[in-house]
Amino acid sequence: MKRLYFLLIALAVVGCRRGISDEDEIRDLLESDPLFQVTSTFSGKPTTGSFRSTMGPQNWYRYIFPDSVVKTYNITVVGDSAFVRALWTFKGQFRIITGISGDTFTYFVKPLYDKAERNAIFKKIGRRWRLVKISGVKFSPVSGTLPFTIDSVVINSSSSGKKTFTDPLNTLLDTSQIFYQAGEMVDVKVYLRPTSSAYGYIHYWNNSHHRDAMVVDTVYMVREFSMPSSATRKNFIADVITRPSFDTSNAEYLYEAWGFPYVVR
């Protein structure tokens, strides 16, 4: 009888350990992976010191209300594969800097209600779920019509080669394709039609958040930046914003941004 009692306890313990569902395990992985923490890189507020350097046509940043981010993970498990569609919505302010005094900003505010989308595939290897493919991430306002089109983004580096993206959500990269070396230089070109309707920026993490204006040409915008100097998992983001968005007027804030994952080892 005692042997049966202890056997039942052992089975109960094993059952508790195995009680977590596949969906919950994958959701925990999504919550803990920096590749799925997309709003921080997108919105990061630079310091007052960085605003004193040239940042393009206007100094600006996005402020995301801390409690406004809503994450939705649609997870479909088929055998040992899991297909994920991640959707974030968030509210805040697009702040156009009109003055800086010491550590104080003076700014003009436009409302922000945006979304971000990303796809991924996980595979069960042994008893563990692992990320095996990941798409780019696409940011856009929840509503509004853009006067431009991003035709493609071209990323070139020595370790991962040249990649051309025409649809960030439907281009899934093997995780082996997003590895870079510490300090490696990466060249990014954004092809836009027409270029005269918008300004371009690149957000990236090189040991701290950076946002640089991209050089505008008649056909595309280009920027080169270096990967962080230590191991990390991040996204860099090509951000294209309409020119009227920077007006201190009632002109609507409109943009589109494509982000891409990278792992530095």
SULGINOR-V206600 format. One record per backbone hydrogen bond with DSSP energy under -1.0 kcal/mol. NH is the residue of the N-H (numbers start at 1). CO is the residue of the C=O. If there is no record, write none. Layout:
nh: (NH/NH)
co: (CO/CO)
//
This chain:
nh: (5/6/7/8/9/10/11/12/13/14/15/16/17/18/19/25/26/27/28/29/30/31/32/33/36/37/42/43/44/51/52/53/61/63/65/68/70/72/74/76/78/81/82/83/84/85/86/87/88/89/90/92/93/94/95/96/97/98/99/101/104/106/108/110/112/114/115/116/117/118/120/121/122/123/124/125/128/130/132/133/134/135/136/137/138/139/140/142/149/151/152/153/154/155/156/157/161/163/165/173/175/177/178/180/183/184/186/187/188/189/190/191/192/193/197/198/199/201/202/203/204/206/210/212/214/215/217/221/222/223/225/227/232/234/236/237/238/239/240/241/242/243/246/247/249/256/257/258/259/260/262/263/264/265)
co: (1/2/3/4/5/6/7/8/9/10/11/12/13/14/16/21/22/23/24/25/26/27/28/29/33/34/38/39/40/47/49/50/95/93/91/65/89/87/85/83/81/78/122/76/120/74/118/72/116/70/114/112/63/110/61/108/59/106/106/104/101/99/96/94/92/90/140/88/138/86/84/133/82/130/80/128/125/123/121/121/173/119/168/259/117/257/115/113/193/191/191/165/189/163/187/161/157/155/153/134/132/174/175/263/228/181/225/156/223/154/221/152/219/149/194/195/241/239/212/237/210/208/204/202/200/222/220/190/215/188/186/184/264/262/260/203/258/201/256/199/254/197/243/244/247/240/139/238/137/236/234/178/232/180)
//
